[in-house]
Amino acid sequence: TQQASSVKGGFLLLDSQAAKRETPQLILDIQKAAPHLSIFLILRQGDLNRSEMVQCLEYGADDLVPDSIDERVLQAKLKAHLRRLLPSIVFAEEVLRSAQGNLKADRSRQEVWSKSSQGQWRRLSGLTPKEFRLLCFFLEHPGTALERRIILENIWGEKAEEVNQETLDRHVESLRKKLGIHGRKIRTLYGVGYSFKDG
């Protein structure tokens, strides 16, 4: 906690097994020393009971994640949390492009452009904010199998648990239609989610 008091902000990944004293109390002490520090508690199986987990969240832990969590899922959680805390920070390129370079999304202008076979650029209009964010997320992870849960957490943030998969599917289908010939690049992975493949 002495080291934490000198920290202005950021993340702390706290291992429940490594805590040398009662975990909820340790989290409370850390929050008092560094109120702007976000705490993600890595849970070891059997370390905490349900009551202690609730206490950890009430005392200031931002999330409880199992030690078996996939590294990509953890990274997605951290990025989503950062976007909620610091919306003015840009974590990637302002302009995202597909692998073949014929589709691009400009974050700063909230615009999407499509390049024709003749080499002419045309602006695609009508995308909703959610559809634009979906496209950017796909462009950020080309060729990656993206689980629906990961997509929901990154696009809907704290409200992800309130959104069912059918809602996500409808947004993706609407995005496909608005992208025209580029819509087919969003592939459905049955039982998993989606993947953006250019070519």
Secondary structure, DSSP 8 states (H G I E B T S, - for coil): -TTGGG--SEEEEEETTT-SS-HHHHHHHHHHH-TTEEEEEEE-TTSS-HHHHHHHHHTTEEEEEETT--HHHHHHHHHHHHHHH-TT---S-SEEE-TTSSEEEETTTTEEEEE-TTS-EEEE----HHHHHHHHHHHHSBT--EEHHHHHHHHHGGGGGGS-HHHHHHHHHHHHHHHGGGGGGEEEETTTEEEE---
